[in-house]
Amino acid sequence: MQFELMSTLAVEKAFKSEILPGWTAAGNPLAVSWDPTTKLVEAIEAGARADVLVLIDAPMAKMVENGIIRADSVTPIAQARIGLGKRAGSEMPDISTAECFRQALLDTPSIAYSLGGASGIYFGSLIERMGIADQIKAKAVTIPAGFTAEKVIAGEADMAVQQISELMSVDGIEVVGPFPDEYQVATDFSVAIFAEARNPDVAQEFLRHLTSDASRQAYARGGLVPRF
């Protein structure tokens, strides 16, 4: 019976480059579906199921309450932070302070962000709070889901907003840096087993793999902060 994982995009870099190859190399087949948080939640609410889920803590807790996820299986794995990315080799703006960050957003010719991802939803509220929403929206390149940095590589945007780990998932992109502390928001991710998992024993073994020493190092190399 096929072993299935549903996961948010934030961990894709670490998973694809190191963590999942380590799992499959040991003879463990795996089917993965990647989606931004909002799409994952919508799919699960519509009845989609797998064996294991990687998701932001808040919606994960709600799924535990609703009996979709096994409460005893929820395991913290990593934290993601939001940043800006540009084409590698291009001039990188200073975003080390709140004022420099604001100016960089105003100066960039175009900026890409996702309407369906947690980072893009937050960014939309942030520019309102900063009082620059009209200026940013006038030059925004928005996508419903996926990697915003792909718009930079395609030449459709000069800069991209997303979780740093997601920016790092796109070849040819350089991370400008994280949002300054005043505007930063960290997102915590956990892994858990579905109550209706068809392969619960394999799922438990998979969770141990995701919290191994090797995986801890892989999260860090993938732009995430390990939580264990």
Residue frames as a rotation matrix with the C-alpha (Angstrom) as fourth column:
MET 1
0.578 0.816 0.000 0.00
0.816 -0.578 0.000 0.00
0.000 0.000 -1.000 0.00
GLN 2
0.019 -0.621 0.784 1.47
0.583 -0.630 -0.513 3.34
0.812 0.467 0.350 -1.08
PHE 3
-0.027 -0.146 -0.989 2.89
0.941 -0.338 0.024 5.54
-0.338 -0.930 0.147 1.68
GLU 4
0.175 0.258 0.950 1.75
0.723 -0.689 0.054 9.15
0.668 0.678 -0.307 1.23
LEU 5
-0.431 -0.364 -0.826 2.89
0.799 -0.580 -0.161 12.52
-0.421 -0.729 0.540 2.55
MET 6
0.537 0.513 0.670 1.07
0.683 -0.730 0.012 15.85
0.495 0.451 -0.743 2.29
SER 7
-0.072 -0.699 -0.711 3.33
0.930 -0.304 0.205 18.81
-0.360 -0.647 0.672 2.97
THR 8
0.854 0.223 -0.471 3.56
0.143 -0.969 -0.200 22.57
-0.501 0.104 -0.859 2.93
LEU 9
0.810 -0.512 0.286 6.06
0.286 -0.081 -0.955 24.11
0.512 0.855 0.081 0.51
ALA 10
0.756 -0.499 0.424 8.23
-0.634 -0.720 0.283 25.65
0.164 -0.483 -0.860 3.24
VAL 11
0.325 -0.646 0.691 10.15
-0.474 0.520 0.710 22.42
-0.818 -0.558 -0.137 3.88
GLU 12
0.980 0.184 0.073 10.46
-0.038 0.538 -0.842 21.35
-0.194 0.823 0.534 0.23
LYS 13
0.486 -0.863 -0.134 14.11
-0.688 -0.284 -0.668 22.42
0.539 0.417 -0.732 -0.17
ALA 14
-0.290 -0.616 0.732 15.33
-0.940 0.329 -0.096 20.43
-0.182 -0.716 -0.674 2.84
PHE 15
0.355 0.518 0.778 13.09
-0.380 0.841 -0.386 17.47
-0.854 -0.159 0.495 2.08
LYS 16
0.986 0.131 -0.099 13.90
-0.138 0.332 -0.933 17.14
-0.089 0.934 0.346 -1.62
SER 17
0.436 -0.890 -0.131 17.63
-0.700 -0.244 -0.672 17.76
0.566 0.384 -0.729 -1.37
GLU 18
-0.590 -0.799 0.114 18.46
-0.650 0.387 -0.654 15.54
0.478 -0.460 -0.748 1.61
ILE 19
-0.487 0.366 0.793 15.72
-0.743 0.304 -0.596 14.21
-0.460 -0.879 0.124 3.86
LEU 20
0.595 0.802 0.056 13.52
-0.634 0.512 -0.580 12.34
-0.493 0.310 0.813 1.39
PRO 21
0.373 -0.520 -0.768 16.43
-0.653 0.442 -0.616 10.87
0.660 0.731 -0.175 -0.63
GLY 22
-0.672 -0.635 0.380 17.74
-0.700 0.379 -0.605 9.45
0.241 -0.673 -0.699 2.64
TRP 23
-0.124 0.745 0.656 14.36
-0.662 0.430 -0.614 7.81
-0.739 -0.510 0.440 3.23
THR 24
0.788 0.515 -0.338 13.82
-0.577 0.424 -0.698 6.39
-0.216 0.745 0.632 -0.26
ALA 25
0.022 -0.873 -0.486 17.44
-0.831 0.254 -0.494 5.20
0.555 0.415 -0.721 -0.57
ALA 26
-0.709 -0.240 0.663 16.70
-0.643 0.605 -0.470 2.79
-0.288 -0.759 -0.583 2.26
GLY 27
-0.933 0.340 -0.116 14.04
0.207 0.773 0.599 1.16
0.293 0.535 -0.792 0.09
ASN 28
-0.431 0.809 -0.399 11.06
0.586 -0.085 -0.806 3.15
-0.686 -0.582 -0.437 1.34
PRO 29
-0.592 0.266 0.761 8.82
0.679 -0.343 0.649 4.34
0.433 0.901 0.022 -1.54
LEU 30
-0.424 0.397 -0.814 6.95
0.546 -0.605 -0.580 7.60
-0.722 -0.690 0.040 -0.98
ALA 31
-0.167 0.450 0.877 4.35
0.849 -0.388 0.360 9.71
0.502 0.805 -0.317 -2.79
VAL 32
-0.568 -0.140 -0.811 4.36
0.641 -0.693 -0.329 13.42
-0.516 -0.707 0.484 -1.93
SER 33
0.260 0.609 0.749 1.90
0.835 -0.531 0.142 16.23
0.485 0.589 -0.647 -2.64
TRP 34
-0.674 -0.577 -0.461 3.23
0.716 -0.663 -0.217 19.77
-0.181 -0.477 0.860 -2.09
ASP 35
0.162 0.744 0.648 0.93
0.696 -0.551 0.459 22.74
0.699 0.376 -0.608 -1.53
PRO 36
-0.677 -0.274 0.683 0.82
-0.220 -0.810 -0.544 26.07
0.702 -0.518 0.488 0.31
THR 37
-0.980 0.199 0.009 -0.90
0.044 0.259 -0.965 26.01
-0.194 -0.945 -0.262 3.68
THR 38
-0.362 0.912 -0.193 -4.28
-0.725 -0.406 -0.557 27.33
-0.586 -0.062 0.808 2.54
LYS 39
-0.021 0.317 -0.948 -4.52
-0.888 0.430 0.163 24.80
0.459 0.846 0.272 -0.29
LEU 40
-0.803 -0.327 -0.497 -3.53
-0.077 0.885 -0.458 21.94
0.591 -0.330 -0.736 2.02
VAL 41
-0.858 0.506 0.092 -6.15
-0.135 -0.050 -0.990 22.89
-0.496 -0.861 0.111 4.57
GLU 42
-0.111 0.845 -0.523 -8.83
-0.944 -0.254 -0.209 23.22
-0.309 0.471 0.826 1.88
ALA 43
-0.251 -0.051 -0.967 -7.97
-0.640 0.758 0.126 19.81
0.726 0.650 -0.223 0.46
ILE 44
-0.941 -0.146 -0.305 -8.05
0.120 0.699 -0.705 18.12
0.317 -0.700 -0.640 3.87
GLU 45
-0.646 0.763 -0.004 -11.33
-0.396 -0.339 -0.853 19.80
-0.653 -0.550 0.521 4.80
ALA 46
0.059 0.649 -0.758 -12.71
-0.998 0.032 -0.050 18.46
-0.008 0.760 0.650 1.50
GLY 47
0.859 0.382 0.342 -11.72
-0.437 0.894 0.097 14.94
-0.268 -0.232 0.935 2.51
ALA 48
0.482 -0.756 -0.442 -8.18
-0.351 0.296 -0.888 14.46
0.803 0.584 -0.123 1.22
ARG 49
0.850 -0.232 0.473 -6.04
-0.398 0.304 0.865 12.18
-0.345 -0.924 0.166 3.37
ALA 50
0.259 -0.822 -0.507 -2.52
-0.507 0.331 -0.796 10.71
0.822 0.464 -0.331 3.43
ASP 51
0.373 -0.215 -0.903 -0.38
0.679 0.727 0.107 8.96
0.633 -0.652 0.417 6.02
VAL 52
-0.163 -0.564 -0.809 1.65
0.914 -0.394 0.091 11.93
-0.371 -0.725 0.580 7.24
LEU 53
0.692 0.430 0.579 1.14
0.595 -0.795 -0.121 15.70
0.408 0.429 -0.806 7.20
VAL 54
-0.494 -0.768 -0.409 3.60
0.860 -0.500 -0.100 18.59
-0.128 -0.401 0.907 7.53
LEU 55
0.241 0.721 0.650 1.78
0.649 -0.618 0.444 21.81
0.722 0.314 -0.617 8.37
ILE 56
-0.480 -0.277 0.832 1.84
-0.289 -0.846 -0.448 25.07
0.828 -0.455 0.327 10.32
ASP 57
-0.964 -0.036 -0.263 1.11
0.219 0.453 -0.864 24.52
0.150 -0.891 -0.429 14.01
ALA 58
-0.686 0.727 -0.014 -2.15
-0.559 -0.540 -0.629 26.50
-0.465 -0.424 0.778 14.23
PRO 59
0.113 0.777 -0.619 -4.14
-0.962 0.241 0.127 24.63
0.248 0.582 0.775 11.55
MET 60
-0.505 -0.345 -0.791 -2.52
-0.165 0.938 -0.305 21.40
0.847 -0.024 -0.530 12.71
ALA 61
-0.985 0.143 0.097 -3.96
-0.089 0.066 -0.994 21.97
-0.149 -0.987 -0.052 16.19
LYS 62
-0.236 0.955 -0.177 -7.41
-0.905 -0.283 -0.319 22.50
-0.355 0.085 0.931 14.69
MET 63
0.036 0.206 -0.978 -7.13
-0.702 0.702 0.122 19.21
0.711 0.682 0.170 12.83
VAL 64
-0.885 -0.319 -0.339 -6.25
0.046 0.665 -0.745 17.48
0.463 -0.675 -0.574 16.08
GLU 65
-0.736 0.660 0.148 -9.39
-0.457 -0.324 -0.828 18.97
-0.499 -0.677 0.540 17.64
ASN 66
0.117 0.830 -0.545 -11.45
-0.982 0.015 -0.189 17.69
-0.149 0.557 0.817 14.72
GLY 67
0.417 0.042 0.908 -10.05
-0.306 0.947 0.097 14.18
-0.856 -0.318 0.408 15.00
ILE 68
0.938 -0.089 -0.334 -8.28
-0.321 0.134 -0.937 14.30
0.128 0.987 0.097 11.64
ILE 69
0.077 -0.991 -0.109 -4.79
-0.414 0.067 -0.908 14.09
0.907 0.115 -0.405 13.12
ARG 70
0.498 -0.001 -0.867 -3.54
0.633 0.685 0.362 11.87
0.593 -0.729 0.341 15.95
ALA 71
0.890 -0.085 0.447 -2.76
-0.308 -0.837 0.453 14.15
0.336 -0.541 -0.771 18.89
ASP 72
0.757 -0.596 0.268 -0.03
-0.035 0.371 0.928 11.86
-0.653 -0.712 0.260 20.22
SER 73
0.392 -0.602 0.696 1.87
0.883 0.459 -0.100 12.05
-0.259 0.653 0.711 16.92
VAL 74
0.923 0.013 0.385 2.31
0.178 -0.900 -0.398 15.83
0.341 0.436 -0.833 16.53
THR 75
0.374 -0.894 -0.248 6.05
0.821 0.194 0.537 16.53
-0.432 -0.404 0.806 16.46
PRO 76
0.812 -0.132 -0.568 7.73
-0.237 -0.965 -0.114 19.96
-0.533 0.227 -0.815 15.99
ILE 77
0.526 -0.665 0.530 10.33
0.817 0.568 -0.099 19.95
-0.236 0.485 0.842 13.21
ALA 78
-0.517 -0.789 0.331 11.26
0.855 -0.495 0.155 23.42
0.042 0.363 0.931 11.97
GLN 79
0.323 0.529 -0.784 10.63
0.466 -0.811 -0.355 27.16
-0.824 -0.251 -0.508 11.96
ALA 80
-0.106 -0.296 0.949 10.56
0.982 -0.180 0.054 29.30
0.155 0.938 0.310 8.82
ARG 81
-0.080 0.029 -0.996 11.19
0.378 -0.924 -0.058 33.03
-0.922 -0.382 0.063 8.48
ILE 82
0.764 0.487 0.424 10.17
0.580 -0.228 -0.782 35.37
-0.284 0.843 -0.456 5.69
GLY 83
-0.191 -0.869 -0.456 12.68
0.308 -0.494 0.813 37.08
-0.932 0.015 0.362 3.43
LEU 84
0.695 0.290 -0.658 13.30
-0.473 -0.505 -0.722 38.70
-0.542 0.813 -0.214 0.07
GLY 85
0.062 -0.679 0.731 14.99
0.485 0.661 0.573 37.09
-0.872 0.319 0.370 -2.91
LYS 86
0.540 0.024 -0.842 16.49
-0.632 -0.648 -0.424 38.39
-0.556 0.761 -0.335 -6.16
ARG 87
0.949 -0.265 -0.173 18.24
0.023 0.603 -0.798 36.91
0.316 0.753 0.578 -9.16
ALA 88
0.586 -0.797 -0.147 21.70
0.555 0.263 0.789 35.72
-0.590 -0.544 0.597 -8.15
GLY 89
-0.322 -0.833 0.450 24.39
0.937 -0.213 0.276 38.19
-0.134 0.510 0.849 -9.18
SER 90
0.211 0.457 0.864 22.11
0.530 -0.796 0.292 41.21
0.821 0.396 -0.410 -9.24
GLU 91
-0.650 -0.456 0.608 22.53
-0.173 -0.690 -0.703 44.18
0.740 -0.562 0.370 -6.92
MET 92
-0.134 0.566 -0.813 21.22
0.808 0.538 0.242 43.41
0.574 -0.625 -0.529 -3.44
PRO 93
0.179 0.259 0.949 19.51
-0.201 -0.935 0.293 46.17
0.963 -0.243 -0.115 -1.44
ASP 94
-0.913 -0.408 0.004 20.16
-0.040 0.080 -0.996 46.76
0.406 -0.909 -0.090 2.25
ILE 95
0.139 0.990 0.028 17.16
-0.194 -0.001 0.981 45.53
0.971 -0.142 0.192 4.26
SER 96
-0.512 -0.507 -0.693 18.89
0.507 0.473 -0.720 45.31
0.694 -0.720 0.015 7.63
THR 97
-0.921 0.255 -0.293 16.73
0.123 -0.525 -0.842 48.00
-0.369 -0.812 0.453 9.26
ALA 98
-0.057 0.992 0.110 13.03
0.689 0.119 -0.715 48.80
-0.722 0.035 -0.691 9.12
GLU 99
0.397 0.187 -0.899 13.66
-0.295 -0.901 -0.318 52.01
-0.869 0.391 -0.303 7.15
CYS 100
-0.601 -0.685 -0.412 16.03
-0.654 0.124 0.746 50.33
-0.460 0.718 -0.523 4.68
PHE 101
-0.753 0.399 0.523 13.52
0.455 0.890 -0.024 47.52
-0.475 0.220 -0.852 4.21
ARG 102
0.286 0.910 -0.300 10.71
0.413 -0.400 -0.819 49.99
-0.865 0.110 -0.490 3.52
GLN 103
0.170 -0.296 -0.940 12.83
-0.657 -0.745 0.116 51.86
-0.734 0.598 -0.322 1.01
ALA 104
-0.847 -0.517 0.121 13.86
-0.292 0.644 0.707 48.66
-0.444 0.564 -0.696 -0.75
LEU 105
-0.336 0.819 0.466 10.21
0.708 0.546 -0.449 47.72
-0.622 0.179 -0.763 -1.22
LEU 106
0.555 0.560 -0.615 9.41
0.094 -0.777 -0.622 51.16
-0.826 0.287 -0.484 -2.62
ASP 107
-0.044 -0.706 -0.707 12.46
-0.721 -0.468 0.512 51.19
-0.692 0.532 -0.488 -4.90
THR 108
-0.686 -0.279 0.672 12.06
0.137 0.857 0.496 47.78
-0.715 0.432 -0.549 -6.52
PRO 109
-0.809 0.353 -0.471 10.40
-0.586 -0.414 0.696 47.94
0.051 0.839 0.542 -9.98
SER 110
0.207 0.881 -0.426 8.23
-0.683 0.442 0.582 44.90
0.701 0.170 0.692 -9.30
ILE 111
-0.697 -0.402 0.594 7.70
-0.717 0.420 -0.556 42.39
-0.026 -0.814 -0.581 -6.52
ALA 112
-0.198 0.588 -0.784 6.16
-0.367 0.697 0.616 38.91
0.909 0.410 0.078 -6.46
TYR 113
-0.804 -0.011 0.594 4.22
-0.567 0.312 -0.762 37.32
-0.177 -0.950 -0.257 -3.63
SER 114
-0.819 0.463 -0.338 1.71
0.252 0.820 0.513 34.53
0.515 0.336 -0.789 -3.19
LEU 115
-0.325 0.802 0.502 -1.94
-0.774 -0.531 0.346 35.09
0.544 -0.275 0.793 -2.39
GLY 116
0.603 0.646 -0.468 -2.35
-0.345 0.740 0.578 31.52
0.719 -0.187 0.669 -1.12
GLY 117
-0.010 -0.708 -0.707 0.71
0.579 0.572 -0.581 31.11
0.815 -0.415 0.404 1.08
ALA 118
0.557 0.224 -0.800 1.14
0.828 -0.218 0.516 32.18
-0.059 -0.950 -0.307 4.69
SER 119
-0.422 -0.816 -0.396 4.01
0.738 -0.563 0.373 34.51
-0.527 -0.135 0.839 3.80
GLY 120
-0.781 0.148 0.607 2.07
0.433 -0.573 0.696 36.29
0.450 0.807 0.383 1.07
ILE 121
0.329 0.942 -0.069 -1.02
0.641 -0.169 0.749 36.70
0.694 -0.290 -0.659 3.22
TYR 122
0.358 -0.293 -0.887 1.14
0.829 -0.338 0.446 38.19
-0.430 -0.894 0.122 5.96
PHE 123
-0.712 -0.696 0.097 2.94
0.649 -0.599 0.469 40.46
-0.268 0.396 0.878 3.49
GLY 124
-0.304 0.695 0.651 -0.39
0.563 -0.420 0.711 41.81
0.768 0.583 -0.264 2.28
SER 125
0.736 0.574 -0.358 -1.29
0.607 -0.327 0.724 42.84
0.299 -0.751 -0.589 5.82
LEU 126
0.058 -0.818 -0.573 2.22
0.858 -0.253 0.448 44.15
-0.511 -0.517 0.687 6.48
ILE 127
-0.748 -0.370 0.551 2.26
0.629 -0.659 0.411 46.64
0.211 0.655 0.726 3.61
GLU 128
0.294 0.884 0.365 -1.10
0.461 -0.465 0.756 47.93
0.837 -0.054 -0.544 4.83
ARG 129
0.727 -0.057 -0.684 0.39
0.672 -0.145 0.726 48.43
-0.140 -0.988 -0.068 8.29
MET 130
-0.290 -0.943 -0.161 3.44
0.817 -0.332 0.472 50.14
-0.499 0.006 0.867 6.78
GLY 131
0.317 0.533 -0.785 1.24
0.065 -0.837 -0.543 52.51
-0.946 0.121 -0.300 4.80
ILE 132
-0.485 -0.563 -0.669 2.67
-0.650 -0.279 0.706 51.52
-0.585 0.778 -0.231 1.41
ALA 133
-0.193 0.471 0.861 -0.01
0.274 0.868 -0.413 49.11
-0.942 0.157 -0.296 0.18
ASP 134
0.791 0.567 -0.229 -1.08
-0.029 -0.340 -0.940 51.21
-0.611 0.750 -0.252 -2.81
GLN 135
0.297 -0.768 -0.568 2.48
-0.928 -0.373 0.019 51.64
-0.226 0.521 -0.823 -4.08
ILE 136
-0.636 -0.583 0.505 3.32
-0.499 0.810 0.307 47.96
-0.588 -0.057 -0.807 -3.69
LYS 137
0.021 0.735 0.678 0.08
0.284 0.646 -0.709 46.61
-0.959 0.207 -0.195 -5.15
ALA 138
0.703 0.249 -0.666 0.53
-0.454 -0.564 -0.690 48.82
-0.547 0.787 -0.284 -8.21
LYS 139
0.100 -0.755 -0.648 3.69
-0.958 0.103 -0.267 46.89
0.268 0.647 -0.713 -9.14
ALA 140
-0.165 -0.115 0.980 2.89
-0.668 0.744 -0.025 43.52
-0.726 -0.658 -0.199 -7.58
VAL 141
-0.296 0.085 -0.951 3.12
-0.724 0.629 0.282 40.24
0.622 0.773 -0.125 -9.44
THR 142
-0.177 0.318 0.932 0.86
-0.881 0.371 -0.294 37.89
-0.439 -0.873 0.214 -7.51
ILE 143
-0.612 0.024 -0.791 0.43
-0.427 0.832 0.355 34.14
0.666 0.554 -0.499 -7.86
PRO 144
0.466 0.873 0.148 -2.26
-0.631 0.210 0.747 31.92
0.620 -0.441 0.648 -6.33
ALA 145
0.871 -0.254 0.420 0.28
-0.174 0.641 0.748 29.37
-0.459 -0.725 0.514 -5.07
GLY 146
0.754 -0.631 0.185 3.79
0.582 0.508 -0.635 28.06
0.306 0.586 0.750 -5.70
PHE 147
0.037 -0.873 -0.487 7.24
0.890 -0.193 0.414 29.62
-0.455 -0.448 0.769 -5.61
THR 148
0.850 0.343 -0.400 7.26
0.205 -0.914 -0.349 33.39
-0.485 0.215 -0.848 -6.07
ALA 149
0.034 -0.939 -0.341 10.96
-0.304 -0.335 0.892 33.40
-0.952 0.074 -0.297 -7.01
GLU 150
-0.248 -0.065 0.967 10.09
0.763 0.601 0.236 31.61
-0.597 0.796 -0.100 -10.25
LYS 151
0.802 0.564 0.195 8.60
0.578 -0.652 -0.491 34.92
-0.150 0.506 -0.849 -11.39
VAL 152
0.555 -0.706 -0.439 12.01
-0.424 -0.694 0.581 36.53
-0.716 -0.136 -0.685 -10.85
ILE 153
-0.404 -0.726 0.557 13.77
0.104 0.569 0.816 33.85
-0.909 0.388 -0.154 -12.89
ALA 154
0.047 0.532 0.845 11.13
0.937 0.268 -0.221 34.25
-0.345 0.803 -0.486 -15.62
GLY 155
-0.833 -0.462 0.304 11.87
0.538 -0.803 0.256 37.98
0.126 0.377 0.918 -15.76
GLU 156
-0.011 0.940 0.341 8.38
0.557 -0.278 0.783 38.94
0.830 0.198 -0.521 -14.60
ALA 157
0.964 0.266 0.008 9.43
0.135 -0.515 0.846 40.37
0.229 -0.815 -0.532 -11.23
ASP 158
0.227 -0.920 0.320 12.56
-0.417 -0.389 -0.822 41.98
0.880 0.053 -0.471 -9.81
MET 159
-0.755 -0.434 0.491 12.12
-0.598 0.150 -0.787 40.72
0.268 -0.888 -0.373 -6.25
ALA 160
-0.045 0.736 -0.676 10.23
-0.016 0.676 0.737 37.94
0.999 0.044 -0.018 -4.49
VAL 161
-0.296 0.087 0.951 8.69
-0.939 -0.212 -0.272 37.64
0.178 -0.973 0.144 -1.03
GLN 162
0.545 0.524 -0.655 8.40
-0.312 0.851 0.422 34.22
0.778 -0.025 0.627 0.62
GLN 163
0.912 -0.317 0.259 9.70
-0.120 0.396 0.910 31.99
-0.391 -0.861 0.323 3.36
ILE 164
0.162 -0.940 -0.302 13.50
-0.913 -0.259 0.315 31.92
-0.374 0.224 -0.900 3.05
SER 165
-0.417 -0.300 0.858 13.39
-0.132 0.954 0.269 28.15
-0.900 -0.001 -0.437 2.63
GLU 166
0.507 0.679 0.531 11.00
0.500 0.270 -0.823 28.55
-0.702 0.683 -0.202 -0.31
LEU 167
0.780 -0.331 -0.531 13.17
-0.564 -0.741 -0.365 31.20
-0.273 0.584 -0.765 -1.96
MET 168
-0.215 -0.956 0.197 16.09
-0.796 0.289 0.532 28.77
-0.566 -0.042 -0.824 -1.69
SER 169
0.079 0.335 0.939 14.08
0.177 0.922 -0.344 26.13
-0.981 0.193 0.013 -3.54
VAL 170
0.944 0.316 0.097 14.43
0.171 -0.214 -0.962 28.05
-0.283 0.924 -0.256 -6.82
ASP 171
0.117 -0.951 0.287 17.69
0.908 0.219 0.358 27.72
-0.403 0.219 0.889 -8.73
GLY 172
-0.292 -0.349 0.890 19.32
0.770 -0.638 0.002 31.03
0.567 0.686 0.455 -9.66
ILE 173
0.639 0.576 0.511 17.89
0.105 -0.723 0.683 32.93
0.762 -0.382 -0.522 -6.70
GLU 174
-0.590 -0.776 -0.224 19.92
0.437 -0.073 -0.897 34.63
0.679 -0.627 0.382 -3.98
VAL 175
0.408 0.713 -0.571 18.34
0.877 -0.132 0.462 35.46
0.254 -0.689 -0.679 -0.65
VAL 176
0.136 -0.291 0.947 18.65
0.011 -0.955 -0.295 39.20
0.991 0.051 -0.127 0.02
GLY 177
-0.914 -0.397 0.089 17.97
-0.105 0.019 -0.994 38.55
0.393 -0.918 -0.059 3.69
PRO 178
-0.397 0.796 -0.458 15.22
0.909 0.411 -0.072 38.08
0.131 -0.444 -0.886 6.25
PHE 179
0.426 0.588 0.688 12.67
0.295 -0.809 0.508 40.77
0.855 -0.014 -0.518 7.02
PRO 180
-0.607 -0.616 0.503 14.00
-0.271 -0.435 -0.859 42.99
0.747 -0.657 0.097 9.84
ASP 181
-0.889 0.170 -0.425 12.86
0.440 0.572 -0.692 42.01
0.126 -0.802 -0.584 13.33
GLU 182
-0.736 0.626 -0.258 10.19
-0.348 -0.677 -0.649 44.71
-0.580 -0.388 0.716 13.47
TYR 183
0.015 0.743 -0.669 8.44
-0.990 -0.083 -0.114 43.16
-0.141 0.664 0.734 10.48
GLN 184
-0.731 -0.390 -0.560 9.42
-0.499 0.865 0.049 39.52
0.466 0.316 -0.827 10.83
VAL 185
0.339 0.754 0.563 7.04
-0.924 0.379 0.049 36.72
-0.176 -0.537 0.825 11.66
ALA 186
-0.774 -0.631 -0.046 8.29
-0.633 0.770 0.081 33.21
-0.016 0.091 -0.996 12.32
THR 187
0.339 0.894 -0.294 6.16
-0.898 0.401 0.181 30.25
0.279 0.202 0.939 11.33
ASP 188
-0.472 -0.478 0.741 6.39
-0.740 0.672 -0.037 26.95
-0.480 -0.566 -0.670 13.21
PHE 189
0.124 0.447 -0.886 5.90
-0.837 0.527 0.149 23.66
0.533 0.723 0.440 11.39
SER 190
-0.257 -0.147 0.955 5.17
-0.717 0.692 -0.086 20.21
-0.649 -0.707 -0.283 12.76
VAL 191
-0.592 0.097 -0.800 4.71
-0.567 0.655 0.499 16.74
0.573 0.749 -0.333 11.34
ALA 192
-0.384 0.531 0.755 1.93
-0.717 0.343 -0.606 14.37
-0.581 -0.775 0.249 12.37
ILE 193
-0.994 0.073 0.083 0.11
0.104 0.868 0.485 11.17
-0.037 0.490 -0.871 11.45
PHE 194
-0.427 0.902 -0.060 -3.42
-0.732 -0.306 0.609 11.14
0.531 0.304 0.791 10.07
ALA 195
-0.257 0.444 0.859 -5.97
-0.769 0.444 -0.460 9.31
-0.586 -0.778 0.227 12.21
GLU 196
0.776 0.608 0.168 -6.96
-0.336 0.624 -0.705 7.39
-0.534 0.491 0.689 9.07
ALA 197
-0.063 -0.894 -0.444 -3.37
-0.974 -0.041 0.221 6.61
-0.216 0.446 -0.869 8.02
ARG 198
0.842 0.382 -0.380 -3.22
-0.491 0.834 -0.251 3.39
0.221 0.398 0.890 6.02
ASN 199
0.348 -0.812 -0.468 0.42
0.397 0.580 -0.711 2.81
0.849 0.062 0.524 6.99
PRO 200
0.905 0.125 0.406 0.63
-0.250 -0.616 0.747 3.90
0.343 -0.778 -0.526 10.66
ASP 201
0.731 -0.683 0.011 3.74
0.429 0.472 0.770 1.85
-0.531 -0.558 0.638 11.49
VAL 202
0.016 -0.703 0.711 5.65
0.979 -0.133 -0.154 3.22
0.203 0.699 0.686 8.50
ALA 203
0.523 0.268 0.809 4.41
0.215 -0.960 0.180 6.70
0.825 0.080 -0.560 9.39
GLN 204
0.986 -0.169 0.001 5.87
-0.030 -0.171 0.985 6.39
-0.166 -0.971 -0.174 12.89
GLU 205
0.286 -0.926 0.246 9.21
0.814 0.370 0.448 5.33
-0.506 0.072 0.859 11.43
PHE 206
0.120 -0.169 0.978 9.06
0.798 -0.570 -0.197 8.27
0.591 0.804 0.066 9.00
LEU 207
0.887 0.238 0.395 8.56
-0.032 -0.823 0.567 10.70
0.460 -0.515 -0.723 11.91
ARG 208
0.709 -0.701 -0.076 11.70
0.303 0.206 0.930 9.33
-0.636 -0.683 0.359 13.53
HIS 209
0.017 -0.691 0.723 13.55
0.998 0.058 0.032 9.94
-0.064 0.721 0.690 10.26
LEU 210
0.377 0.229 0.897 12.31
0.483 -0.875 0.020 13.55
0.790 0.426 -0.441 10.13
THR 211
0.889 -0.055 0.455 13.68
-0.387 -0.619 0.683 14.22
0.244 -0.783 -0.572 13.62
SER 212
0.675 -0.727 -0.122 17.08
0.737 0.666 0.115 12.56
-0.003 -0.167 0.986 13.24
ASP 213
0.190 -0.715 -0.673 20.39
0.301 -0.610 0.733 14.38
-0.934 -0.342 0.100 13.64
ALA 214
-0.704 -0.454 0.546 20.91
0.621 -0.021 0.783 14.26
-0.344 0.891 0.297 9.87
SER 215
0.073 0.826 0.559 17.50
0.908 -0.287 0.305 15.84
0.412 0.486 -0.771 9.29
ARG 216
0.635 0.094 -0.767 18.24
0.566 -0.732 0.379 18.58
-0.526 -0.674 -0.519 11.82
GLN 217
-0.367 -0.868 -0.334 21.28
0.250 -0.439 0.863 19.58
-0.896 0.233 0.378 9.79
ALA 218
-0.634 0.192 0.749 19.30
0.772 0.099 0.628 19.38
0.047 0.976 -0.211 6.56
TYR 219
0.521 0.848 -0.096 16.66
0.853 -0.517 0.062 21.78
0.003 -0.115 -0.993 7.87
ALA 220
0.377 -0.453 -0.808 19.35
0.250 -0.790 0.559 24.33
-0.892 -0.413 -0.185 8.71
ARG 221
-0.712 -0.688 0.140 20.95
0.280 -0.096 0.955 24.00
-0.643 0.720 0.261 5.27
GLY 222
-0.449 0.637 0.627 17.52
0.858 0.112 0.500 24.42
0.249 0.762 -0.597 3.72
GLY 223
-0.663 0.105 0.742 16.93
0.000 -0.990 0.140 27.83
0.749 0.093 0.656 5.28
LEU 224
0.491 0.870 -0.053 14.94
-0.029 0.077 0.997 26.63
0.871 -0.488 0.063 8.29
VAL 225
-0.373 -0.519 0.769 15.52
-0.828 -0.186 -0.528 26.73
0.417 -0.834 -0.361 12.04
PRO 226
-0.431 0.204 -0.879 15.27
0.184 0.973 0.136 23.22
0.883 -0.104 -0.457 13.58
ARG 227
0.136 0.593 0.793 12.85
-0.768 -0.443 0.463 22.90
0.626 -0.672 0.396 16.52
PHE 228
0.986 0.168 -0.006 14.34
-0.130 0.783 0.608 19.80
0.107 -0.599 0.794 18.11
